[in-house]
């Protein structure tokens, strides 16, 4: 089954919330999305940090003068979203499948964000 988002809500200073077609709601903090970007640059940085926790961050991240935010986002076909971040990063295309794979713990089964009663 191919899961598709029914509703996307981008709060540029906080998170991207996705209500999925199977009733799950996923909330992705902006910093988490930036860190998990599927771009080649971000994948390489994650690998370097896994190999060496003392890895130096790229200049663009070191010069950030305030909290990381999402400046805007655009749909890419029917399969993904591209987010432009305040540190200048905008090359990662987040497919719906990838977003489900990296969904943070604590996704809810109710679109309202509330867990069902036991």
Secondary structure, DSSP 8 states (H G I E B T S, - for coil): ----EEEEEEETTTEEEEEETTS-EEEEEHHHHHHT--SHHHHHHHHHHHH-TT----HHHHT--S---EEEEEEETTTEEEEEETTS----EEEHHHHHHT--TT-BSSTTS-----
